[in-house]
Amino acid sequence: METIFKEEKEFYVMYFKGRLDTAAAPDTEKAVKPLFDCVAHDIILDCTDLEYISSSGLRIFLNILKNAKAKGSHVFIRGINDSIQKVFKMTGFYNLFEFK
């Protein structure tokens, strides 16, 4: 699992590449820490290269969303493939996030 953080205009963008499973979750949690400083920035979680997401990965996304909403920011997800979109819909996460 690879993550890349970038600041792009008014957005904080986190790129996810690979499989966000239970084994990758601890390192991914550390990598997304900059997103918790999202004051005055909206967040984009770019999943274009994300191949798989487990419940541990969904929990990370949910924590990012809760933190951002508490600070008045929005979280957008872009580039999810059909299989990950199916997971989001089955778990109800599809209704929690905004998609670009």
Order of alpha helices (4+ residues) and beta strands (2+ residues): beta-beta-alpha-beta-alpha-beta-alpha-beta
